């Protein structure tokens, strides 16, 4: 429902004839595609011979994301969390922003209180 509301608002902006409308038309929902972030990790032994090694930093699948059609990373990521996972939201936001070298500009965390039982 959140993604539909955002898409509807983008569609409203896209109906114009100005630069903002052009930009809104190029924003697409990118869903919950898996994102894997890497960082450079140079071993002391290899630093002497100047070899760059890469290792996975983190891997996440956002609940909702939106990005420009020409961008590698979405500009906005939305994560939905139930109360018991609320404490993970700041770490997730940091992973998304830092892992994308700041190309993910906004991470929105929605904390939803779960009122059901804990039985399956």
Backbone as JSON Lines, residues from 0, in Angstrom:
{"i":0,"aa":"X","n":[0.81,-1.19,0.0],"ca":[0.0,0.0,0.0],"c":[0.85,1.25,0.0]}
{"i":1,"aa":"X","n":[1.97,1.23,0.72],"ca":[2.85,2.39,0.75],"c":[3.43,2.65,-0.62]}
{"i":2,"aa":"X","n":[3.89,1.58,-1.28],"ca":[4.47,1.76,-2.61],"c":[3.45,2.28,-3.62]}
{"i":3,"aa":"X","n":[2.21,1.83,-3.53],"ca":[1.16,2.31,-4.43],"c":[0.87,3.79,-4.2]}
{"i":4,"aa":"X","n":[0.88,4.22,-2.95],"ca":[0.64,5.63,-2.63],"c":[1.78,6.51,-3.16]}
{"i":5,"aa":"X","n":[3.01,6.04,-3.03],"ca":[4.15,6.8,-3.55],"c":[4.09,6.85,-5.07]}
{"i":6,"aa":"X","n":[3.79,5.73,-5.7],"ca":[3.69,5.69,-7.17],"c":[2.58,6.62,-7.65]}
{"i":7,"aa":"X","n":[1.46,6.65,-6.96],"ca":[0.36,7.55,-7.34],"c":[0.8,9.01,-7.26]}
{"i":8,"aa":"X","n":[1.56,9.35,-6.22],"ca":[2.05,10.72,-6.08],"c":[3.05,11.06,-7.19]}
{"i":9,"aa":"X","n":[3.91,10.11,-7.52],"ca":[4.86,10.32,-8.63],"c":[4.11,10.53,-9.95]}
{"i":10,"aa":"X","n":[3.06,9.74,-10.16],"ca":[2.25,9.89,-11.37],"c":[1.61,11.27,-11.45]}
{"i":11,"aa":"X","n":[1.19,11.8,-10.3],"ca":[0.61,13.15,-10.26],"c":[1.66,14.18,-10.68]}
{"i":12,"aa":"X","n":[2.87,14.06,-10.12],"ca":[3.96,14.98,-10.49],"c":[4.32,14.85,-11.97]}
{"i":13,"aa":"X","n":[4.28,13.62,-12.48],"ca":[4.69,13.34,-13.86],"c":[3.75,13.94,-14.9]}
{"i":14,"aa":"X","n":[2.56,14.33,-14.49],"ca":[1.59,14.89,-15.44],"c":[1.93,16.31,-15.89]}
{"i":15,"aa":"X","n":[2.89,16.94,-15.25],"ca":[3.26,18.3,-15.62],"c":[4.12,18.35,-16.87]}
{"i":16,"aa":"X","n":[4.57,19.57,-17.2],"ca":[5.38,19.76,-18.4],"c":[6.73,20.38,-18.06]}
{"i":17,"aa":"X","n":[7.08,20.43,-16.79],"ca":[8.34,21.06,-16.39],"c":[9.43,20.01,-16.12]}
{"i":18,"aa":"X","n":[10.58,20.46,-15.65],"ca":[11.69,19.55,-15.37],"c":[11.37,18.56,-14.26]}
{"i":19,"aa":"X","n":[10.6,19.01,-13.27],"ca":[10.21,18.11,-12.18],"c":[9.36,16.97,-12.71]}
{"i":20,"aa":"X","n":[8.49,17.26,-13.66],"ca":[7.65,16.23,-14.26],"c":[8.51,15.24,-15.05]}
{"i":21,"aa":"X","n":[9.48,15.76,-15.79],"ca":[10.4,14.87,-16.53],"c":[11.13,13.94,-15.57]}
{"i":22,"aa":"X","n":[11.58,14.5,-14.46],"ca":[12.29,13.69,-13.47],"c":[11.36,12.64,-12.86]}
{"i":23,"aa":"X","n":[10.15,13.04,-12.51],"ca":[9.19,12.11,-11.91],"c":[8.88,10.96,-12.86]}
{"i":24,"aa":"X","n":[8.84,11.21,-14.15],"ca":[8.58,10.15,-15.12],"c":[9.72,9.14,-15.19]}
{"i":25,"aa":"X","n":[10.91,9.53,-14.76],"ca":[12.06,8.62,-14.82],"c":[12.29,7.86,-13.51]}
{"i":26,"aa":"X","n":[11.45,8.09,-12.51],"ca":[11.54,7.37,-11.24],"c":[10.66,6.12,-11.33]}
{"i":27,"aa":"X","n":[11.26,4.99,-11.05],"ca":[10.55,3.71,-11.16],"c":[10.59,2.95,-9.84]}
{"i":28,"aa":"X","n":[9.54,2.21,-9.54],"ca":[9.63,1.32,-8.38],"c":[10.61,0.19,-8.73]}
{"i":29,"aa":"X","n":[11.58,-0.02,-7.86],"ca":[12.58,-1.07,-8.11],"c":[12.34,-2.27,-7.21]}
{"i":30,"aa":"X","n":[11.25,-2.24,-6.47],"ca":[10.83,-3.41,-5.7],"c":[11.78,-3.8,-4.59]}
{"i":31,"aa":"X","n":[11.88,-5.09,-4.41],"ca":[12.7,-5.61,-3.32],"c":[13.86,-6.44,-3.87]}
{"i":32,"aa":"X","n":[14.48,-5.91,-4.91],"ca":[15.61,-6.63,-5.5],"c":[16.77,-6.71,-4.52]}
{"i":33,"aa":"X","n":[17.49,-7.8,-4.6],"ca":[18.63,-8.01,-3.7],"c":[19.75,-7.03,-4.04]}
{"i":34,"aa":"X","n":[20.3,-6.41,-3.01],"ca":[21.41,-5.49,-3.17],"c":[22.6,-6.05,-2.4]}
{"i":35,"aa":"X","n":[23.71,-6.17,-3.07],"ca":[24.93,-6.64,-2.42],"c":[25.95,-5.52,-2.49]}
{"i":36,"aa":"X","n":[26.47,-5.15,-1.34],"ca":[27.42,-4.07,-1.24],"c":[28.8,-4.65,-0.97]}
{"i":37,"aa":"X","n":[29.82,-4.07,-1.57],"ca":[31.18,-4.52,-1.35],"c":[32.02,-3.37,-0.84]}
{"i":38,"aa":"X","n":[33.12,-3.71,-0.21],"ca":[34.07,-2.7,0.22],"c":[35.47,-3.19,-0.1]}
{"i":39,"aa":"X","n":[36.37,-2.25,-0.28],"ca":[37.75,-2.64,-0.51],"c":[38.33,-3.17,0.79]}
{"i":40,"aa":"X","n":[39.06,-4.24,0.7],"ca":[39.68,-4.85,1.87],"c":[41.09,-5.26,1.47]}
{"i":41,"aa":"X","n":[42.05,-4.45,1.83],"ca":[43.42,-4.72,1.43],"c":[44.16,-5.35,2.6]}
{"i":42,"aa":"X","n":[44.69,-6.52,2.38],"ca":[45.48,-7.25,3.36],"c":[46.85,-6.58,3.47]}
{"i":43,"aa":"X","n":[47.43,-6.55,4.69],"ca":[48.73,-5.93,4.89],"c":[49.78,-6.51,3.96]}
{"i":44,"aa":"X","n":[49.8,-7.81,3.75],"ca":[50.79,-8.44,2.88],"c":[50.62,-7.96,1.44]}
{"i":45,"aa":"X","n":[49.38,-7.83,0.99],"ca":[49.15,-7.44,-0.38],"c":[49.24,-5.94,-0.59]}
{"i":46,"aa":"X","n":[49.16,-5.17,0.48],"ca":[49.26,-3.73,0.35],"c":[50.62,-3.35,-0.25]}
{"i":47,"aa":"X","n":[51.65,-4.09,0.08],"ca":[52.98,-3.8,-0.42],"c":[53.04,-3.96,-1.95]}
{"i":48,"aa":"X","n":[52.26,-4.88,-2.51],"ca":[52.27,-5.05,-3.96],"c":[51.05,-4.39,-4.62]}
{"i":49,"aa":"X","n":[50.29,-3.6,-3.83],"ca":[49.2,-2.76,-4.33],"c":[48.11,-3.55,-5.08]}
{"i":50,"aa":"X","n":[47.6,-4.6,-4.45],"ca":[46.5,-5.37,-5.02],"c":[45.24,-5.05,-4.22]}
{"i":51,"aa":"X","n":[44.17,-4.7,-4.92],"ca":[42.9,-4.43,-4.26],"c":[42.06,-5.71,-4.26]}
{"i":52,"aa":"X","n":[41.59,-6.09,-3.1],"ca":[40.68,-7.22,-2.97],"c":[39.32,-6.69,-2.57]}
{"i":53,"aa":"X","n":[38.27,-7.36,-3.0],"ca":[36.93,-6.96,-2.61],"c":[36.26,-8.12,-1.89]}
{"i":54,"aa":"X","n":[35.51,-7.8,-0.85],"ca":[34.75,-8.82,-0.14],"c":[33.36,-8.29,0.11]}
{"i":55,"aa":"X","n":[32.36,-9.14,0.17],"ca":[31.01,-8.65,0.44],"c":[30.93,-7.96,1.8]}
{"i":56,"aa":"X","n":[30.3,-6.81,1.83],"ca":[30.09,-6.1,3.08],"c":[28.75,-6.51,3.67]}
{"i":57,"aa":"X","n":[27.73,-6.46,2.85],"ca":[26.41,-6.83,3.32],"c":[25.5,-7.08,2.12]}
{"i":58,"aa":"X","n":[24.4,-7.72,2.39],"ca":[23.42,-8.04,1.36],"c":[22.04,-7.85,1.97]}
{"i":59,"aa":"X","n":[21.2,-7.09,1.29],"ca":[19.86,-6.82,1.81],"c":[18.85,-6.83,0.67]}
{"i":60,"aa":"X","n":[17.61,-7.08,1.03],"ca":[16.48,-6.98,0.11],"c":[15.46,-6.06,0.75]}
{"i":61,"aa":"X","n":[15.39,-4.8,0.29],"ca":[14.45,-3.86,0.9],"c":[13.01,-4.27,0.62]}
{"i":62,"aa":"X","n":[12.11,-3.79,1.44],"ca":[10.69,-4.07,1.23],"c":[10.16,-3.29,0.03]}
{"i":63,"aa":"X","n":[10.62,-2.05,-0.12],"ca":[10.19,-1.17,-1.21],"c":[11.39,-0.3,-1.58]}
{"i":64,"aa":"X","n":[11.54,-0.01,-2.85],"ca":[12.57,0.95,-3.25],"c":[12.16,1.65,-4.53]}
{"i":65,"aa":"X","n":[12.67,2.86,-4.72],"ca":[12.4,3.66,-5.91],"c":[13.72,4.25,-6.38]}
{"i":66,"aa":"X","n":[13.91,4.26,-7.69],"ca":[15.13,4.83,-8.21],"c":[14.96,5.37,-9.62]}
{"i":67,"aa":"X","n":[15.91,6.18,-10.01],"ca":[15.95,6.73,-11.36],"c":[16.33,5.62,-12.32]}
{"i":68,"aa":"X","n":[15.72,5.61,-13.49],"ca":[15.95,4.51,-14.44],"c":[17.41,4.37,-14.87]}
{"i":69,"aa":"X","n":[18.2,5.43,-14.78],"ca":[19.6,5.37,-15.2],"c":[20.58,5.16,-14.04]}
{"i":70,"aa":"X","n":[20.07,5.03,-12.83],"ca":[20.95,4.91,-11.66],"c":[21.2,3.44,-11.3]}
{"i":71,"aa":"X","n":[22.38,3.19,-10.79],"ca":[22.72,1.84,-10.35],"c":[21.94,1.46,-9.1]}
{"i":72,"aa":"X","n":[21.82,2.4,-8.16],"ca":[21.15,2.15,-6.88],"c":[19.87,2.96,-6.81]}
{"i":73,"aa":"X","n":[18.87,2.45,-6.1],"ca":[17.67,3.27,-5.88],"c":[18.02,4.46,-4.99]}
{"i":74,"aa":"X","n":[17.31,5.54,-5.16],"ca":[17.55,6.72,-4.32],"c":[16.86,6.63,-2.98]}
{"i":75,"aa":"X","n":[15.75,5.87,-2.93],"ca":[14.95,5.73,-1.72],"c":[14.7,4.25,-1.44]}
{"i":76,"aa":"X","n":[14.95,3.86,-0.21],"ca":[14.71,2.48,0.24],"c":[13.77,2.55,1.44]}
{"i":77,"aa":"X","n":[12.79,1.66,1.46],"ca":[11.85,1.6,2.59],"c":[11.92,0.2,3.19]}
{"i":78,"aa":"X","n":[12.16,0.16,4.49],"ca":[12.19,-1.1,5.24],"c":[11.05,-1.1,6.25]}
{"i":79,"aa":"X","n":[10.31,-2.18,6.29],"ca":[9.22,-2.35,7.26],"c":[9.71,-3.28,8.34]}
{"i":80,"aa":"X","n":[9.51,-2.87,9.59],"ca":[10.0,-3.65,10.71],"c":[8.9,-3.77,11.76]}
{"i":81,"aa":"X","n":[8.79,-4.95,12.33],"ca":[7.9,-5.13,13.47],"c":[8.65,-4.75,14.73]}
{"i":82,"aa":"X","n":[7.95,-4.48,15.79],"ca":[8.53,-3.93,17.02],"c":[9.79,-4.66,17.48]}
{"i":83,"aa":"X","n":[9.81,-5.97,17.42],"ca":[10.96,-6.7,17.93],"c":[12.21,-6.48,17.06]}
{"i":84,"aa":"X","n":[12.04,-6.04,15.82],"ca":[13.18,-5.8,14.92],"c":[13.51,-4.32,14.79]}
{"i":85,"aa":"X","n":[12.83,-3.47,15.53],"ca":[12.98,-2.03,15.42],"c":[14.42,-1.58,15.59]}
{"i":86,"aa":"X","n":[15.13,-2.23,16.49],"ca":[16.51,-1.82,16.76],"c":[17.43,-2.03,15.56]}
{"i":87,"aa":"X","n":[17.04,-2.85,14.59],"ca":[17.86,-3.11,13.41],"c":[17.79,-1.99,12.37]}
{"i":88,"aa":"X","n":[16.78,-1.13,12.43],"ca":[16.59,-0.12,11.4],"c":[17.78,0.84,11.25]}
{"i":89,"aa":"X","n":[18.36,1.38,12.31],"ca":[19.52,2.27,12.12],"c":[20.7,1.56,11.45]}
{"i":90,"aa":"X","n":[20.93,0.31,11.79],"ca":[22.03,-0.45,11.18],"c":[21.74,-0.68,9.7]}
{"i":91,"aa":"X","n":[20.49,-1.02,9.37],"ca":[20.11,-1.21,7.97],"c":[20.3,0.07,7.17]}
{"i":92,"aa":"X","n":[19.87,1.19,7.72],"ca":[20.02,2.46,7.03],"c":[21.49,2.74,6.75]}
{"i":93,"aa":"X","n":[22.33,2.5,7.74],"ca":[23.77,2.7,7.56],"c":[24.32,1.78,6.47]}
{"i":94,"aa":"X","n":[23.91,0.52,6.48],"ca":[24.37,-0.43,5.46],"c":[23.98,0.03,4.06]}
{"i":95,"aa":"X","n":[22.75,0.47,3.88],"ca":[22.3,0.91,2.57],"c":[23.07,2.14,2.08]}
{"i":96,"aa":"X","n":[23.18,3.15,2.94],"ca":[23.81,4.4,2.52],"c":[25.32,4.23,2.34]}
{"i":97,"aa":"X","n":[25.97,3.63,3.31],"ca":[27.42,3.45,3.22],"c":[27.79,2.42,2.15]}
{"i":98,"aa":"X","n":[27.02,1.35,2.04],"ca":[27.31,0.31,1.07],"c":[27.17,0.78,-0.37]}
{"i":99,"aa":"X","n":[26.32,1.77,-0.6],"ca":[26.13,2.31,-1.95],"c":[26.99,3.55,-2.17]}
{"i":100,"aa":"X","n":[27.92,3.81,-1.29],"ca":[28.77,5.02,-1.35],"c":[27.93,6.3,-1.4]}
{"i":101,"aa":"X","n":[26.82,6.29,-0.67],"ca":[25.98,7.48,-0.59],"c":[25.02,7.64,-1.75]}
{"i":102,"aa":"X","n":[24.99,6.68,-2.67],"ca":[24.06,6.79,-3.8],"c":[22.62,6.51,-3.4]}
{"i":103,"aa":"X","n":[22.42,5.69,-2.38],"ca":[21.1,5.59,-1.78],"c":[21.01,6.77,-0.82]}
{"i":104,"aa":"X","n":[20.12,7.67,-1.1],"ca":[20.05,8.95,-0.38],"c":[19.15,8.91,0.84]}
{"i":105,"aa":"X","n":[18.1,8.11,0.78],"ca":[17.1,8.12,1.85],"c":[16.69,6.7,2.19]}
{"i":106,"aa":"X","n":[16.69,6.39,3.48],"ca":[16.18,5.11,3.96],"c":[15.07,5.43,4.95]}
{"i":107,"aa":"X","n":[13.9,4.91,4.67],"ca":[12.74,5.15,5.54],"c":[12.43,3.84,6.26]}
{"i":108,"aa":"X","n":[12.42,3.9,7.57],"ca":[12.08,2.73,8.37],"c":[10.68,2.87,8.93]}
{"i":109,"aa":"X","n":[9.84,1.92,8.62],"ca":[8.47,1.92,9.14],"c":[8.38,0.85,10.21]}
{"i":110,"aa":"X","n":[8.16,1.28,11.44],"ca":[8.03,0.34,12.55],"c":[6.55,0.06,12.76]}
{"i":111,"aa":"X","n":[6.16,-1.18,12.54],"ca":[4.76,-1.57,12.67],"c":[4.62,-2.42,13.92]}
{"i":112,"aa":"X","n":[3.76,-2.01,14.79],"ca":[3.54,-2.77,16.02],"c":[2.72,-4.01,15.72]}
{"i":113,"aa":"X","n":[3.24,-5.14,16.06],"ca":[2.55,-6.4,15.84],"c":[1.73,-6.74,17.08]}
{"i":114,"aa":"X","n":[0.42,-6.92,16.92],"ca":[-0.45,-7.16,18.06],"c":[-0.98,-8.58,18.11]}
{"i":115,"aa":"X","n":[-0.51,-9.42,17.23],"ca":[-0.98,-10.81,17.21],"c":[-0.27,-11.66,18.23]}
{"i":116,"aa":"X","n":[-0.61,-12.93,18.25],"ca":[0.06,-13.86,19.15],"c":[1.39,-14.24,18.55]}
{"i":117,"aa":"X","n":[2.23,-14.87,19.33],"ca":[3.52,-15.3,18.84],"c":[3.51,-16.76,18.41]}
{"i":118,"aa":"X","n":[2.33,-17.35,18.32],"ca":[2.24,-18.72,17.85],"c":[2.04,-18.72,16.34]}
{"i":119,"aa":"X","n":[2.54,-19.78,15.71],"ca":[2.44,-19.86,14.25],"c":[1.02,-20.22,13.84]}
